[in-house]
Structures are given as structure tokens and as C-alpha cells.
Amino acid sequence: MRILFFGDIVGKPGRLILRKRLASIKEEKKADLVIANGENASGGIGLSGDTMRELFNAGIDILTSGNHIWKHKEMYNLLNTEPRLIRPANYPHGAPGHGLVIHELDSGSKIAVMNLLGRTFMDDIDCPFKKVDELLASIPDDVRIRIIDFHAEATSEKKALSFYVDGKVSGVIGTHTHVQTADAMILEKGTGYLTDAGMCGVEESCLGMEPKVIIERFMTGLPQRFKVAKGTPHINGLYLDIDDESGLCTDIELIRE
């Protein structure tokens, strides 16, 4: 199975560049499935229902998210009713939505997509290592292709989780920092790994936001209203080729344009 994964979509510029380029990238890579992190797609922070539907209509099959998914209250119900949208699974019991989806392609092939949130320098929620054990135990044995979006700040935490599940999942892909890393690799037991997929948005910015506002925040320590940066948007993500029988990664390539 050939999979495209795109890093955090930041605001309108990120949505526009994906709408413009997704079809051609999908055709070029002969991709069977498209996954993207959409938690910052609406105004740079959060996801709205209209934006979610726009991204699905653009050709994205599954949307993962992170700590900003809770900004728009309408999403609470959509997290419960839209199976293609997932949130980090390790939020405490009772949170809206789910952190695992088993998606079936028209061909009949199935893929499990999981979403986890890191705890280092982030919210103090349930342990992602213990939660991934629960998720893996719940996936039927015949669903061999398994992808994790690990939305986390610390590189060490992302690396540690990837070694923890090496050979048990097809890929562990980091999101959240909005800066693509250069360490795409296949681990010893066959799991594809990337510390961070980067973002789809304006790169000449502070993580997709106007630099002036961010500078003001650093210099004064006062809250500021973030603004999505204007300029030329870029796409960051990766391509994975997964063996259908073993579920292990055979090829991983960065996408950056």
C-alpha cells in the first residue's frame, strides 16, 4: 500500500496549496491513501466543520489532529460522528471522539490509523506508551498496515515511541513542531519513522504565523492574537510504501515542495 502523509495544515495557505497540488502528487506516487494532520487548518489554530469537509473534498482520506482540536466546540459532536476524523487517543476517558480508525479502501484493503499526543512540554494526559499497547491489542490481526501520528514536542519522546513499537506498526510519523526533519528512516524491525513531517503553509514565517506578532510575544511576554502568515505556501510530508502482507515499510521518502 502506498500512503501519503502531510504535516500540519496551517490556515488558508496550507489548504490552498494542498487543493492545488494533492491530485498531481497522488498520481505521481500512485498513492492509495492520503492522511493529513488538520488541527491548525482553520485560522491557524483549530479545525472547523466547514474546513474539515473542504479537506475531505480535496482528496484527504483521514484527518488526524492534536492539542488544538478542541478550539471549536462544533467539533465535539463531529469527533463522535465523523469516523475519518480522529483525535489523540490518550486523552482521558470521556473525551469526545476516538483515536483509532480502521479505514477500508475500495479494494478491500484495510489500514489502522492511530493518533497519540506526547506529554513532554505538553498537556499532562494519559501515557502514550500504555495507550498504544491498548490500541494495538484492539486491532484485528488481519489489519497489518498500521500508521501512528504522534503529535509531540520532544524529539526524544517521538524516537522512544518509535523504538517501542518497531515491527508492530508500519510507520510512526511525528507532527506538531511544523518543521520537517531530515531523519526519515526504516527502523531495524521494519517500521518507517520521521520525527516531524513539517507543515503545509507559509514557511517564511514563525511556524505558519506572522513573525511580527510572535516576536512581540517573546519580547513582552504578553498574550498576542496570532495571524496566519501571508506569502507563498509550501507542502511538507512524506510517502511510505508498505508491504501488504507483513505491514512493514519498504520505502520512505520526504515530500517537500
Protein Blocks (a to p, Z undefined) as FASTA:
>chain_A
ZZddddddehjklmmmmmmmmmmmmmmnopabdcddfklmggoiacdfklmmmmmmnopa
bdcddfklmmpmmlmmmmmmmmkbccdfkbcehiacjfbdcdddfkopacdddddddfeh
pacdddfklmmmmmmmmpcfklmbccdddddfblklmmmmmmmmgojambdcdehjopac
fkbccdfkopacdfbgbjaddfbbgehiafklmmmmmmnopacdddddeddddddddddd
ddfklopafbdcdddZZ
